[in-house]
Amino acid sequence: MSMLDFLSPSAAAPAGAFRPLARSSMDRAQREAGAEFEEREGWLVPVALPGEAERLAAVGVADLSHLGKLELAGPLSGAEEVVGVVVTHVISPRRTLVLCETARTPAVREALSAHGAVLDVTAGLGVLALVGPEVGALVRRLTHLHEIPSSGELAHVNTVHVLARPGGGVLLVFPQEYGHYLWEVAVDRAKPLGGGPVGVDAIGGARS
């Protein structure tokens, strides 16, 4: 048991009339953009936005903060054998970030525990997916270099991780308190390219 286990959404349980429902830190911005939401695995997920098909033909910006996020103390080998893992990212020799399917977060956490101590940081991190033929141009508009953090719009945001998205595109993983800002910056930089906000279902559903 870790003193940071409160970051795990699984710690919230229904009690009487109380029914917990997790929301992204970008929830308000998406509502203003006309997002359609659905309840999925304890999260309120933005599944569709007006005009997303046209935007995705250039570059789409989608909120995948509902994905499970686990931090493993140490390196991870054999991740492909853990069912539900979407992508892994080595933060340092002593820390590995694992993104997984929302519904399988508890099972993936248990499987990873064989490799070392695991912390569920789902509620502490946000995730943005950048998808489409103009994704490279959008990343260059967000930062002057190919590695983040660097200079440019994201230079002052600590601990932004850039991961290759399975199936194409880029995932930005960051402290959730920067969510609203990063959403606005990414959408603003995507618009001149013909892109903008899209829903989860437009890029392949909950596993995206």
C-alpha positions as CSV (number, residue, x, y, z in Angstrom):
1,M,0.0,0.0,0.0
2,S,1.4,3.4,-1.0
3,M,0.6,6.8,0.5
4,L,-0.1,7.8,-3.1
5,D,-2.8,5.2,-3.8
6,F,-5.4,8.0,-3.7
7,L,-4.3,8.8,-7.3
8,S,-6.0,5.6,-8.4
9,P,-9.6,6.0,-9.6
10,S,-10.3,2.5,-8.3
11,A,-10.1,4.0,-4.8
12,A,-13.4,5.7,-5.3
13,A,-16.4,3.4,-4.7
14,P,-20.2,4.1,-4.9
15,A,-21.7,4.8,-1.5
16,G,-25.4,5.4,-1.2
17,A,-26.4,8.1,-3.6
18,F,-22.8,8.9,-4.4
19,R,-21.6,7.6,-7.7
20,P,-18.0,8.5,-8.6
21,L,-17.3,9.6,-12.2
22,A,-13.8,10.6,-13.3
23,R,-13.4,13.6,-15.6
24,S,-10.4,14.8,-17.5
25,S,-8.8,18.2,-16.6
26,M,-9.7,19.1,-20.2
27,D,-13.4,18.4,-19.7
28,R,-14.6,22.0,-19.6
29,A,-12.7,23.0,-22.8
30,Q,-14.2,20.1,-24.6
31,R,-17.7,21.0,-23.5
32,E,-17.2,24.4,-24.9
33,A,-16.1,22.8,-28.2
34,G,-19.4,20.9,-28.3
35,A,-18.1,17.4,-27.3
36,E,-20.5,14.5,-26.9
37,F,-19.7,12.4,-23.8
38,E,-20.3,8.9,-22.7
39,E,-19.7,7.1,-19.4
40,R,-17.1,4.4,-19.9
41,E,-15.4,2.4,-17.2
42,G,-16.0,5.0,-14.6
43,W,-14.9,7.9,-16.8
44,L,-16.8,10.6,-18.7
45,V,-15.2,10.2,-22.1
46,P,-15.4,12.7,-25.0
47,V,-16.4,10.3,-27.8
48,A,-17.2,12.8,-30.6
49,L,-16.9,16.5,-31.6
50,P,-18.6,18.4,-34.4
51,G,-16.6,18.5,-37.6
52,E,-14.0,15.9,-36.5
53,A,-13.9,14.0,-39.7
54,E,-12.6,17.0,-41.7
55,R,-10.1,17.8,-38.9
56,L,-8.8,14.3,-38.7
57,A,-7.9,14.5,-42.5
58,A,-5.2,16.9,-41.3
59,V,-4.5,16.4,-37.7
60,G,-6.8,15.6,-34.8
61,V,-6.3,16.4,-31.1
62,A,-8.0,13.9,-28.8
63,D,-8.1,13.5,-25.0
64,L,-7.2,10.0,-23.9
65,S,-6.8,10.9,-20.2
66,H,-9.1,8.0,-19.3
67,L,-6.4,5.4,-20.1
68,G,-4.9,3.7,-17.1
69,K,-1.4,5.1,-16.2
70,L,0.9,3.0,-14.1
71,E,4.4,3.8,-12.9
72,L,6.8,0.8,-12.4
73,A,9.8,1.1,-10.2
74,G,12.4,-0.3,-12.6
75,P,12.7,-1.4,-16.2
76,L,10.1,-3.6,-17.8
77,S,10.8,-6.5,-20.1
78,G,8.1,-8.7,-21.6
79,A,5.5,-5.9,-21.6
80,E,4.0,-7.4,-24.7
81,E,2.9,-10.4,-22.6
82,V,0.8,-8.2,-20.3
83,V,-2.7,-8.1,-21.8
84,G,-4.1,-4.6,-21.9
85,V,-0.9,-2.7,-22.2
86,V,-1.1,0.0,-24.8
87,V,2.4,1.5,-24.7
88,T,5.4,1.7,-22.3
89,H,7.8,4.5,-21.8
90,V,11.1,4.5,-20.0
91,I,11.3,7.6,-17.8
92,S,14.6,6.7,-16.2
93,P,16.5,3.4,-15.4
94,R,14.4,3.3,-12.2
95,R,11.0,4.4,-13.6
96,T,8.8,3.0,-16.4
97,L,5.5,4.5,-17.4
98,V,2.8,2.1,-18.7
99,L,-0.4,3.2,-20.4
100,C,-3.1,0.5,-20.5
101,E,-6.7,-0.1,-21.3
102,T,-9.0,1.5,-18.7
103,A,-10.9,-1.6,-17.8
104,R,-7.8,-3.7,-17.4
105,T,-5.9,-1.2,-15.1
106,P,-6.2,-3.3,-11.9
107,A,-5.2,-6.5,-13.8
108,V,-2.3,-4.9,-15.5
109,R,-1.1,-3.4,-12.2
110,E,-1.2,-6.9,-10.6
111,A,0.8,-8.4,-13.6
112,L,3.4,-5.6,-13.4
113,S,3.9,-6.1,-9.7
114,A,6.0,-9.2,-10.5
115,H,8.6,-6.8,-12.0
116,G,8.7,-4.3,-9.1
117,A,6.6,-1.8,-7.1
118,V,3.7,-0.3,-9.1
119,L,2.0,3.0,-8.5
120,D,-1.3,3.9,-10.1
121,V,-0.9,7.5,-11.3
122,T,-4.0,7.6,-13.5
123,A,-5.5,10.6,-11.8
124,G,-2.3,12.5,-11.8
125,L,-1.6,12.5,-15.5
126,G,-3.4,13.7,-18.6
127,V,-2.9,12.3,-22.1
128,L,-3.4,14.0,-25.5
129,A,-3.2,12.1,-28.8
130,L,-2.1,13.9,-31.9
131,V,-3.2,11.9,-35.0
132,G,-3.2,12.5,-38.7
133,P,-1.0,13.3,-41.7
134,E,0.0,16.7,-40.3
135,V,1.0,15.5,-36.9
136,G,4.7,16.2,-37.6
137,A,3.9,19.8,-38.5
138,L,1.9,20.2,-35.3
139,V,4.6,18.8,-33.1
140,R,7.1,21.2,-34.7
141,R,4.6,24.1,-33.9
142,L,4.4,23.0,-30.3
143,T,8.2,22.8,-29.8
144,H,11.2,24.1,-31.7
145,L,13.0,20.8,-31.4
146,H,11.9,17.2,-31.9
147,E,12.4,16.3,-28.2
148,I,10.1,17.6,-25.5
149,P,10.6,19.3,-23.2
150,S,12.7,21.8,-25.2
151,S,12.0,25.3,-26.4
152,G,8.7,26.6,-27.7
153,E,5.2,26.4,-26.3
154,L,5.8,23.4,-24.0
155,A,9.2,24.5,-22.7
156,H,7.9,25.6,-19.3
157,V,5.7,22.5,-18.7
158,N,7.7,20.1,-16.5
159,T,7.7,16.4,-17.3
160,V,5.9,16.2,-20.6
161,H,6.6,12.8,-22.2
162,V,6.2,12.2,-25.9
163,L,5.3,8.6,-26.9
164,A,4.8,7.0,-30.2
165,R,1.1,6.0,-30.5
166,P,0.4,2.5,-31.7
167,G,-1.1,2.8,-35.2
168,G,0.5,6.2,-35.8
169,G,0.7,9.6,-34.3
170,V,2.0,10.9,-31.0
171,L,0.9,10.8,-27.3
172,L,1.6,13.6,-25.0
173,V,1.6,12.6,-21.3
174,F,1.8,15.4,-18.7
175,P,0.7,16.4,-15.2
176,Q,-3.0,16.9,-15.2
177,E,-2.8,20.5,-14.0
178,Y,-1.5,21.5,-17.4
179,G,-4.4,19.8,-19.2
180,H,-6.5,22.9,-20.1
181,Y,-3.5,24.9,-21.2
182,L,-2.0,22.1,-23.4
183,W,-5.4,21.4,-24.9
184,E,-5.9,25.1,-25.9
185,V,-2.3,25.4,-27.3
186,A,-2.5,22.1,-29.3
187,V,-5.9,23.0,-30.8
188,D,-4.8,26.5,-31.6
189,R,-1.7,25.3,-33.4
190,A,-3.7,22.6,-35.2
191,K,-6.3,25.0,-36.7
192,P,-4.0,26.6,-39.3
193,L,-3.2,23.1,-40.6
194,G,-6.9,22.3,-41.0
195,G,-7.0,20.2,-37.8
196,G,-8.5,20.5,-34.4
197,P,-10.3,18.6,-31.6
198,V,-11.7,15.1,-32.3
199,G,-13.4,12.5,-30.1
200,V,-12.0,9.2,-28.8
201,D,-14.1,7.1,-31.2
202,A,-12.8,9.0,-34.2
203,I,-9.3,7.7,-33.6
204,G,-10.2,4.1,-32.7
205,G,-12.0,3.9,-29.4
206,A,-11.0,3.5,-25.8
207,R,-7.8,1.6,-26.5
208,S,-6.4,4.4,-28.7
